[in-house]
Amino acid sequence: MGGHSHWANIKHKKGAADAKRGKAWTKLSRELSIASKLGGGDPSSNPRLRKTIEDARAVQMPNDTIKRAIMRGTGELEGAAFEELTYEGYGPSGVAMLIECTSDSRNRTRTDIHTIMAKNGGAFGAPNSVAWMFKSKGLITVNKEGAPSEDDVMSAALDLGAEDFQVDEALYEIYTAPNDLIKVRDGLVAKKIAPATAELAMIPDNLVAVDEKHASQVLKLIELLEALDDVKNVYANFDIPDAVMEKMAAS
């Protein structure tokens, strides 16, 4: 299950979040509107909205921008009508890919994704061709550096209701049921264990081994897709050795 968080950690090390703050604001603004449209504009009764507001503040999105995005979702302000879309397909080496989008134009989004896939060794799949390979989970990562011992973090997470605990080179990975993500995250914070990330993710049941020759192709395709404003998340079941991932990050 480590492929997703391995790549997330590499991107974190490269400082991608800071470099693409403007793009992050665009995507979070859409998520704020959709979350408030589906669950209302009150974060106290809308966990998805509450989490998105926290994410927006983490990248210094101004409060006025957050408020306007929420008001567009609730209909208090006019604006583009965004909807959630999911596309499925395969990348190089037969890697299964699940692409979550927020869009105000289905045709544009599909065309953009199809073009990138076709030019970079990928291919669209039929509905549910790969979705069955992924399960929705809460994923919390904790940096080993500065954290309590592995046993302490694992015990705390499992006591709070986590379903699984794994150890990566630089991270502890904590998996929860989707509805338990916020509870476990807040419980860890109360125990003085600071999460590096906490998000809902589609975790693959099984991984596909990718060698060094094809690793750069897979990662390039994912980066190109993630660069699209309409793309919210890209999940893939690749298994690339840590040494190759570090080499890619350093290049």
Helices and strands as residue ranges (DSSP letters): H 3-13, H 16-19, H 21-39, G 43-45, H 47-58, H 63-74, E 83-90, G 92-94, E 96-103, H 106-119, E 123-124, G 131-133, E 134-143, H 150-159, E 164-167, E 171-176, G 178-180, H 181-190, E 197-204, E 208-209, H 212-226, E 231-236, E 238-239, H 242-250
